Amino acid sequence: MKKIIVVMLMCLTVSGVVFARGTSETAEQFPNKPVQAMVAWAAGGGADLVFRALAAVFPKYANGQPLVITNSGGAAGVPGITQFMQEAPDGYWIMHWNVAHVIKTHMDSVPFTATSFVPVAQVVVASNYLNVRADAPWQTLQDFIADAKKNPGKVSIGNAGAGGGNHMGALLFEKAAGIQLLHVPFTGGGPSVTGLMSGQCDSAMNVAPEGISNAQAGQLRILAVFGGKRFDTFPNVPTGKEAGVDLVLDQWRGIVAPPGTPENIVQALHDIFKKCIEDPEFIAKMKELNATPSYASAKDFGALVAAEDKRYEELIKTNKMGNRYK
């Protein structure tokens, strides 16, 4: 009887070792199928272009597996984010997460919070800038502000959605410049550029890389960059401060996973995306789009999101914005 028990224990021990090895091998082989990326903004916007640049290099570091982008624009991304919450926490779904989504959680009652998801890594940081059509009457930011002061509430400015990062940036610009603008919401940064091009608004507050290719093609004119320095690809475009408006509007973008995603899978995703961020092809593409690769670990990105959550909650409550706290 003792021999039987000993043999059974040995079999269990061996099985445990084999199972552990199998689990380890599975983790090392992750991913073994395509990874889906939810970008809860319209195609052609800043989030979409950054994630497509990540997708271009992703297979190099993910066992040859692709990163497949799913766009879900409108309502500041709420439908897409809500859908994402239902996905399995197995590492095969990740999501773009940025300032605008954090803001939305305090503007309206939504079925998630800024910290509902598992942080994976920060990817980039980008500055807001003011776009107008090439045939617009304003050659400089000072021209634009002077006209807006003469015509309060008549000069329109497009954004990527009410309560989003670009809308907040436009409101902060309006306050800093001492002007009153007519705010026109679109379903994303890409659509706001399309709206500007088609004459649905007079200007647009954008964030890299929205409208950059249009400006390079001579279809749009950037009046000012609200960052700490000028864009390398537009060296003649002044910063807001240089143009007389002391305002810096930087927005970050990062990656999150569904609630409940195991730590080892989060670590595997983190390691893959860190290599993507450091890839020369991705860095070159971000330079082309005037976005700056800006890596932060899962822990540090989580801390940033938590800090921004508190910051915007206070800002929105103080200014009595949105519907959530009414």
N, C-alpha and C positions, 0 to 999 in steps of 0.2 A: 504494500500500500504506500509506504514511504517512497519507494522508487517511482511509483506512478505520479505521486505529488511532485517529486523533484523534476521529473521529466516534463510535467505540465508547466511548472514554473519556468523551466528553461525555454520551453516553446513560447510562453508568453513574453519572456525577456527578449528572445530573438525576434518575435513578431513586433515588439515595441521598437526595437532598433531598426528593423526594416521599415516600419511605419514612419519613424522619425526621419530616416534617410529619404523615404519617398516624399515626405512633406518638404524636406529641405530641397530635394531635386525639383519639386514643383515650384517652389518659390524662386529658385534660380532660373527656371525656364520661363517665368512670367515676363511678358505676356505670351500666350500661345495662340492668340486670336486677336482680331482688330480691337483697338480701344476706341470707345465713342467719346467725343467731347461735345458737351452742351455749351453753345455760345448763345446766351439768351438775349441776343441783339440781332438786328437785321444784317444780312450779308452786305459786305462792302464797308462796314463801319470799322472803327479802330480795333475793337475786340476781335472781329472776324479776321482782319488782315494779320494781326499778331498771331492768332492761333493757327492760321494757315501757314504762316512762316515756321511755327513750331512743327506743324504736320509735315513740312517738307524735309525736316531733318530727323524726325522721330524714329523712323524705321532703322536708322543707323545704330540706335542704342536700345532698341526694343525687339530684338530677335527678328528683325525684318518685318514686324507687324506694323500696319498703318494706323495713323490717328485720323479717325473719320469725324468730320465736323458736322454738327446738326445746329442749324440756326433757328431761333424762335424769337422773332422781334415783337414789339408792341407791349404796352402796359409795363414799361421798365423791366421787362424780362420775367414778370411774375408767372405767366403760363409755362414758360420753359423751365423755370426753377422749380415750380410745383411738380412738373413731370419728372424732373431729375430726382426729386425726393423719393419717388417710387422705384427707382432703379436699384438693382441688387448691389450691395456693398462688397463687391468682389474685385474691385480694381479695374473693371472693364468699362466704367463710366467715370469721367471726370468733368469738371465744369469751370468755365471762366468765372472769376469773381472780382468785382472792382468797386470803386468808391460809390458809383451810382446805385448798385444793388444794396449797399449798406444804407445809403440815404433813404431808399424806398421803404425799408423796414420801419422807418420812423415817420414817413409821410402818410402811410396808409396802413390799415390792418391787413397783414398778409400772413399766410400759413407757415412762416419761417422767420427766423431772426438772423442777424448778421453772423452769429456764431453757431448756427445750426449744423454747419458742415465741417468736415475734417480738413484742416489746412494741409496742403502739400508743399507749395513753394510760391514765392513771389517771382514774377517773370520780368516785368518792365515797369518803368515809370515814364510818363509823358506829360508835356505841358500843353495847356490850352492855348489857342490862338484865334484871332478874329479874321474870318474870311469874308470877302466881298467879291462880286463879279468883276472881271477885268474892265468892263465898260462902266463901272460904277463911278459916280462923280467924286468919290473920296480917294485922294491919293495917299493920305496919311491918316494916322489915328486921330490926330488933332482936328483934321477936316471932318472926320466922322463925328467926333464929340461935339464940335461946334454946331454942326447941322442938327444933331439930336437935341441940343439945348434950345435951338431956335424952334424946333418942332417936337415938343414933348409928347411921347406916346405915339408918334407917327412912324418913326424909323423902326422897322421890324428886325428881329434877330431870331434865327432858328436854333433849335437845340435837339438833342437826341431823345427827348421825352420829358414831360413835366416831372419835376422833382429829381431828375437825374443829375449826374455830375456836370454835364455841360450846361444844364439849366442853372444849377447852383453857381457855376462859374460866370454865367451871363448876369445873374443877379448881383454877384460880388463886383463884377466889372461896372455894372450900372451904378452901384452905390459908390464905388471908388472914383468914378468919373463924374458923379453928380448929375446923371442924366436919367431920363425915363424912356424906356424902350417898349415896343410891343413884342411880347414873347410868343413865338410860334413853335409848338411842339411837333416833332415828327416821331416815327417809330424806331429811330436809331440814327447813329452818326452818318452812315451812308445815305439814307433817305434825306437827311437835313442838307447834305451837299447837293443832292439831286434837286431838292426844293429850291435851294439858292440858285442853282444853274437855270432852272425853269422860271424863275421870277416869283416864286411863292413867298419869298422873304427877301429883305434887302441885304442881310448879312447872316452869318452863322457862327456860333461859338463852337469850335471843334477841338478835338484832341487827336494827336498823331495816331494813325496816319491818315485821318479823314481829309479828303480833298487835296492832299499833298501832290498827287499825280496831276490833278487839274491845275494846280498852281504852277507846276513845272511846265505844263503844256500851254500856259499863258491864258487859261480860261478863268482863273480866279486870281485874286490878289490878297496876300496876307498882310494885314495892316500892322499887326504887332504880335509878338510871342510873349505870353505871360509866364515866363520861366526865368531862371537865374542867368541864362546866357542865350545868345542868338543861335538859330539853327545853322549847322554847318553848310547845309545845302541852300540856305537863303541868307547869306551873310549880310545882305543889305536891309533885311527886315529887322527893325529895332525890337528890343524887349519892351514890355509895357512901361517899365521904369524909365527907360531911355526916351520913351515917347510921352512922358509926363504923368503916367498912371502907375503908382507904386503898388503893384499887385503881382503876386506869384500864385499861379494855379496849376499845381502838379497833381496828376492822377496816377495811381498804381493799378496794376493788373496782376492777378495771381490765379492759382489753381487750387480747387478744393475737390474732395471726394465725398460720396454719400455718408450720412451718419452710420456708424457701426463698421466702417471699413477697417479690417485688421491692421495693426501697427506694422507688421512685416510687409504687407502689400503697400501701405502708405510709403514706407521707406523705399520700396522698390520703385514706385512711381516717382518719388522725390529724386532718386539717383538718376533715373532716366531723364527727367526734365532738367536737372542741373547740367547734365551733359549737353542737352539741347540748347540751353541758354548760353553755354560756353562755346558752342559750335561756331566756327568762323563764318559759315554761310548764314546762320541766324543773326549774328552780330552785324554782318554786312547789310542784311535786309532791314534790320532795325535802324541802322544809320540812314539807309535810303528813305525809310519812312519817318525819320526824325523822332524815333522813339529810342529810349535808352535801356538796354538790358540791365536789369536790377535784381539780382538774386537775393533771396532771403530763405533761410531754412524753414521747415514746417513750423517749428517752435516760434521763430521770430516773426514769421508771417502771421501766425495765429495771434501773437501779441499785438501786432500792428492792426489787425482787423478788430480786435477787442478795444483798442484805444480809439480807433476811428468810430466805432460804434457809440462809445460814450460821447465823443466830440460832437457828432452829428445829432445825437439825441438832445443834447443841451442846446445846440444851435437852433434846431427846429422848434423845440419847446419855447425858447426865448423869443423867437420871431413869430410864434403862433402860426406856423406853416403847416400845410397838409391837413389831413382829417383825423389822424390817429389820436391825437391828444385833445380834440375838441370836446 
